[in-house]
Structures are given as structure tokens and as C-alpha cells.
Amino acid sequence: MSGNGLRVALLCYRGAPHCGGQGVYVRHLSRELTALGHRVEVIAGPPYPRLDRGVRLTRLPGLELFAEPNPFRKPALRELRRVGDWVEYLDWRLRGRYSEPLAFSLRALAYLRSRRHEFDVVHDNQGLGYGLLGVPALGLPLVATVHHPITIDRDLTLQSAEGEAARGARRWYGFTAMQHRVARTLPAVLTVSTAARVEITRCMGVPDRRISVVHPGVDRGVFFVDSDVRRVPGRIVTTASADVPLKGLRHLVAALPDVPDAELVVVGRISPTSPTLHLISELGLRDRVTVRTGLDDVELADLLRSAQVVCVPSLFEGFALPAVEAMACGTPLVTTTAGALPEVVGAHGECALLVPPADPAALAKQLRVLLEDDVLRTAMGTRAAARSERFSWTATAAATADVYRALVHNNRKNGATC
């Protein structure tokens, strides 16, 4: 450690910049930690995050067994060169488990072992692979961010699966047992909301006293109110980084027939074999639902500003960054009451109209209320922009660095050296 700055190894087992929250979290946290005077090296597996100037990216290539355009491929023998490669392949091939978190953790441990004297603290982002158990032996304090327990995703998936699909899902989510075991060994866990902290304790068995809530922020250089962007009448925007039951997209699609003259723009990707796509066809909504993929932040912000309403129909959210981004753009919302959403958007009628999760009729009713009332939309949009000011990546980084300092202090007090 030099001066007040810390040398941070920030681990990210996958960090796609425009799909899911991990890449967004790592990018903005690393930038703001650097701005505070810390030296951050992001150690990542594919797909790699996009980082800002001043942040070093170290790539740890994997087999990418589950990536498009050839998911569930069989690697050539020449690709299986290291222990992590064999673990990634065999854990999937023999056990049917999602193997990237475990394999990445082993690769990361080997890398950290070779550079153990160059870091003051290691911060894992939701990987929680068994390789992390070797980090304390290197003399390095360890903290992990858990956005929410993945067992919530598993349980919601199993509710809508049966037969071989259910058996396959249980095998796929087998890695969650590893994540729970690793999380329980950590001296400190960061999470993104009070709701997520409750679920981490309930599902993963991590004592509440070890968990610190540090809200993510919003990039105000991109997401802001811009009155020059025209609102498109009837436009509803939703974000579904993955077409999984957790995101509740099918409930929003089911609500759309009862919202006359509305169009739905889905930011994300819907699989050609998805039940949601089948539902869109079944309800005759192909002309009213558009899917947008690969948007950069500027394009996403303009889309949010063009919407009359942003909808978050999730069955659980650890934080819901898309909701905060919409708020920063001055766009009112309709959201469920699931997870951290009330914590983020406030009381019913402040920035959002709130409905129970998995209730298409309630979603349709509140969408109609908001779309039909110009005065209400304007007032809620103004309040949304004001409320979004409480979410700052600078504050996120400062609070995270406080946790780092406490860990480094305790590590040194207990006699570890690095």
C-alpha cells in the first residue's frame, strides 16, 4: 500500500459490458476507485468488461463453452492445457453444472499467487468459486460482492420447468452450493441493497453482521434528463438482460393486450426457442413488441428518454440498475414490489406505480393509468430524476474502499504479510 491508495485486484468471472449488471458494476466501480487514488487491476474472464482509462484489464481466457454462436460445444483436446480448462470442461460434461465460476476462480488463484506482493486486497464479484479459498493463504484479505443469491434464479426456473428440463436446471445450478460454502468463509461480503442482504443471510447462511450494503450508482454523464428527446406516445421500455423467469418478462407480455395502443421495446435478447417469444406470437403481439440488442450506453439512455413508461416486471431484484437509469432520465416507472425495487424507487406513486410480482392484470392496470395521465407522468418523472441523485458511483467507491481499509487493517493486525 502506497500512501492512502490501495492496490486492488478486482475479480470478474464474466463482464459483458451490455448484458447483465456485472460488467457495468466492475467498470464504474473500478473507474471511481481509481479516481479516489487507488490502483485497480480488473482480472476477468470472457466476455471481458469495457473499462475506463487508468484501469488495467488482465484477461484470463476460458473455454467459453456456453457462448454464442456455439453453446455447449465440445472443446478440442489441444484447448485443455491447464487445470482450470479441465475443470471447466469436466464439471459441465460429467455433472452438467455451469462451470465458469469454479474454473475462473482456479485461474485467478494461480495468477494472484504469481503476483501476491503487488496487491493489498482482493475483491471478487459474484464468482465465489472454490479457488478463492486459497487467497487468504497468500496473505491477502478477501471480500466479495454478492448481488443476490443465484438460488433465487434457480428456484424460479424450477417453478416453470418439469421433467428433463427441471432435472437439467438442477444440475446446471449445482454450482450454487459452492457459492454458499465460499461465501460463509468470507470475513466481509458487500451487497447492493437491504433486500439482497436479507436473502443472502436466509439463502446462503452468511451472518448479517458480515454483510455491508453499498448501493450501486448511475453514470450521470450518460443518464440524465434531456428535453430535446421526444417521448414516443404509448412506448413502454423494459430491460431483460436474460430471458429467464426472474425478470418476469412473460408477465409483462401477458399484460400488453390489455394496454391499448402501447408498444413494448425489450432491451436484451430473447432466444428463438423462448416461451416468451411463443407467447408474443400466441397473443398476436409481433407488431407491438420490438427487441433491441447490443445498445451502447448512449443509445440506451436515448431509448429510456423516448419512453413514456419504463417497466420492471421482475420477480426479484437485488438492486435494479435499469430502474435507476430510467429515473435519472426523468422517466416514470411501473415496477413490481419484488426484492429491492421499493427500496430503489420509493413508495407507490413517488417515482413508480408498484404492483405485486407475477400479476399481469395489475401491471396492465397501472400501465394504463400512467400512459393515460400526462400530468401524473410529468410529476413522477420529475421526482424520479430527483430521487436518482442519491445513487452515486463515487459514493459506491468510497464506501467500498472503507471496507477494504478495514480488511487490510485487520489482516495486518493479525500478522499476515503480503
N, C-alpha and C positions, 0 to 999 in steps of 0.2 A: 504494500500500500504506500502510495506516494502522496504526502500532504493529506488533504481531506478526500482525495479521489480514490475510488476503489477500482480494482481490476476484476471485471465481471465476466464470467463465462455463462452466456445465456443460451440454454439448450432448447432446440425446437425440432421435434422429430419430423414434422412436416409443416410447411409455412406458405402454402399457396397464397399469393397476395390478394386474389379477388374471389376466394371461395372459402368461407368459414372465417372464424374470428382469430385463429391462432396467428396467421401471418400479419394481420392488422395489429394485434396486440404486440407482437415482437417488434414490428417496425417502429411503432410510435413510442413504446417504452424505451427501446434502445436509443432512439434519437434524443429523447428528453433526458435520459440518464447521462448521455454524452454532453448535452448542453449544460448539465449541472456539474460537469468536471470529472465524471467517471470515464474509465476506459472500458468499452463494451466490445466483446467479440461474440457474435452470434454463431453458434455451431449448429448446423441444420442439416436435416435430411431432405430429399426431394419430395414434393416440389419446393424449391427454395424461396424464401421470402425476398421481397424487394426492400432494400434498406436505404437509409439516407447517408449522405456524405459524413464521414468521420466514424462510421461504424464498420468494423471489419466483419466479413462473412467468410466462415470456413465451411466448405461443403463436405459432407460425409456421404458419398454416394451409396445408394442401396440398390436392391434388385428391381424395385418398382413393379412388384408382382400384380398390383391391383390397379394400375394406371391405365387410362385410355391411351391408345386405341386397342390395346391387347390385354385386358384384365384377366387375371388368373392364368397367366402364361406359365409355361414350364421353362426355367432358365437353362441355358447350355452349361455343361459341366465346367467349361473354362471361366464362367462367371462366379463360380463358388470358390473364391480364393481365400476368404478369411472366415473366422469363427462366426462373425455376425451374419455373413452371407448364408452359411449352412443353417444357422438358427432361423433366419428369416424364411428360408425355403421349407425346412423340415417342420417347423411349428405350424405352417399353413398346410403342407402336404399331408402330414401324419395326423394332425389334430384338428385341422380346419379352422384354426384361430387366426385372427388378424394379428400379424406377427411384426409389423413395423415398429411399434413402441419398444418391444423387447430387443429386437435386433439393433435399433438405433442406440439404445442405452449401452449396449456392449461396445459398439463402435466409439461412442462418446467417451466411455471409461478408458479405452485404450488411448484415445487422443489426449485426454486430460492427464493420464499417467505420464505421457511423454513431455508434458508442459506444466506439471504440477506447481512449479515455483513461479509461474507467470500469472497466477490468478489469486485473488483474495476470497472469492465466493463463487459458488456455482448455483445457478438458478435454472431449474427445469420447468418447462412449460407443458404441463398436462401429459408428458410421456409416461413417467412413473414406471420405467422398466427396471428389471432386477439389476441391471448394470449400475444403477445409482447406489446400490448398497455398498459398492466399493469406493465411492467418493470419500466418505469420512476417513478411510484408511490412508488416503493421500494427504491428510491433514487439512482438507478443505471443507469449510462449512457449506451446508446444502439447504436450499429452500426450494419449494415447488409451488407453482400456481396451478390450482385446480379450478377450472371454470365451472364445472359441475360434475357430479359422478356420472360416468358413462352407463352405469347400471340403469339410470332413468331412461336412456335411449333404448337399452336392451328390453326393459320391461314393457315399454310402449310398443316396440316392434313385435314382441311376443303376443301382445294382446290382439294384433291383427294378422297373426300367422298361425298356420296349423300344419300338421303332417310333417313332411320332409322340410318345408320352409321353416317351421318352428325349430326342428332339430338342427338345421343348418345355422339358424340365428344363434342358438345356444352355443354351438361350437365357435362361431365367429366371435362372439362376445366373451369367450373364455378368458381373454386377456384381462378382463376387469378384476378378477381375483388377484392377479399380480399387482395391479394398480392399488388395490386396497391394502395389500400387505406392505407395499413400499411406502404408501402414504402414512401408515401408522408408525413407521420408524422415524419419520422426519421430526426434527425439533421445531420446525415452523412451516406452516402452509399459508399461502396467500390465496384469497378468493375474491370474487368480483362483486358480491352482494351478500346481504344478511340472509336472504333466502337460500343462496348457494351454501353458505356456512352451515345452516341448519341441516341441509341434505347431506353434506359431507360428513357431519357427525353421525347422522342417522344411518346412512348407507355404507360409509367407509370405516366407521368406528374411530375417526380421528377426534381426540378430545377437543372440545370447544376452545379451551384456553390456548391451544397451539395455533389457532386459525385467526388470521388478521384479514379484515375486509378492506380492500383497496379498490375503489371503483375505477374502471377504465375512463378514458376521456373521449373527446371528439376533436377532429382536426379542423380548427376554425379557419384555417387558410383555404379550406375547400368547402366545408359545410357551413353556410351562412344564408341569411335572408337576402334574396335578390329579386326585387320587384320587377326587374326587366324580363324575367322569365314568366311566360304566360301560363296560367293554370288551365289545364285541359278539362272541360266540363265532363263530369262523370268518371274521371280517371282515378282508379284505385291502384296503388303500388304496394307490392309485398315482396319480401326477400325470403328466399328459400335456398340457402347455400347448399342444402342437400334435400332431396325429395324423400324425407323419412317421416314416420308418424309424429315424431317430436315437434316438427314445425307446423303441424295442423293445417297444411295447405289444402287437403281434401275437404276440410270443413268450410274453408273459405270458398272453394269452388262450388260446394253444395249450396252455399248461401246465395251465390250470384244470380240464379234465376229469379230470386225474389227482390233483386235490386235493379229495377228497370233502367235502361239507358246507361248502365255503367259498363266500363271496360276495365279489365284487370290486366296489369302488367306485372309479370313474375320475374324478379331478378334472381337468376340462378339457372339450374339445369334440371330438366325433367327427363328421366330415362324413357326411351321409346317403349319399354315394356312396363312402365309405371302404372299402377292402379289409378293414379291421379289423372294421367293422360287418358285412360279409358273412361274415367268419369266425365272429363271435359267433353269427349265425343258423345257419350251416352246422354248428356244433358243438352246437347246441341249448342255448345259454347265455343266452338272453334273460332268463330268470328269475333268473340268477345274476350278471348284470353291470348295474350302475347307473352312469349318467353324471351327475355334478354339475357345473354351470357357475355362474359368477357369484358364487362364495362370497367373502365378505369374510374378513379375516384371523382374526377371532374364530371364525367358522363353520368355517374350515379347521382351526384349532387343535383345536376340539372334535371334528372328524371324525378327526383324527390320534390324539387321545387315545382315541377309541372303537374304534380298530383293534387287533386282536391283532398284526398284522404290517403294516408298510409295505414295499412292494416297489418297487425302482428297477431296471427291466429294460433300461436304456439300452445302446445300442451305443457311445456315447461321452458323457462328461460333462466339461465344463470345470471344474465345481465340484459341482453337485447341491445347490442350496439346499433343495429339499424333503426331502432326506435329513437335513440338519442340523435343520430344523424338526421332523421326526419325532423325532430324537434328543432335542431339547430337551423334547419332550412325554413322554419316557420310553418311547417305542415302539420295539421291536426291529425290525430290518430284514432283508430278503433283497435283496441287490443283485448286480449283475454286477461284474466286475473291470475294467470299461472306464474308460479315462481317469482322472479324479481320484478315482473312488469309493473305492479303498483308502486314498488319502491323507486322505479325509474321514472314513470310518467306521472306519478302523483294520484290524487283522488279522482274519482269519476267526475268528468266534466271540466277538470282543470286543463289538461293538455290532450286528454283522450277520453273516449267513452269506453267503459270497461264492461266486458261480458264474461260469463262463465266459459271455461275451455270446452271444446268439443260440442258446441251448440250453434249449428248453422242458422237456426231461426233467430237467435239473439244477435248473431253477427249481422244478418240481413237487416234486422230492425234498426240497429244503431248506425249501420252504413247509410240507410235511407235517411235517418234523422240528420246526419251530418251533411250528406250530399244535397239535401233539400233546404238547408238553412245557411245562407251566405253570411249572415251576421254572426252566427254561432261559430262557423268555421274560422272567420277572421279573428274573433276574440280568442278562440282556443289556440290558433296559430301564433298569436302574439304571446300568449302565456307560455306556449311550448318553447319559443325562442328564448324567453327569459329563463325558464327552468333549466334549459340546456347549459346555461353558463356555469352551473355548479359542477359540471363534468369536464375536467381539465387533465390533459396528459402530463402537464408539468406537475400538477399535484399528485398524479399517479406515480410519477417517477420519484418525487420527493418522499412520499410515504413508503415506497418500495425500498429506497435507499436507507431509510431509517431501520427497516427490518434487517437489511444487510449488515448495517453497522452493529446492531445488537448481536447478530450471529457471530460476526468477526470478533467482537469483544469477548463473548463467552467462549469462543473457540480458543482464543489466546489465554484467557484466564484459566482454562482447563488444561493448558500446557501443550496444545497442538502447535505444530510449526508447519510452515509451507514454504 
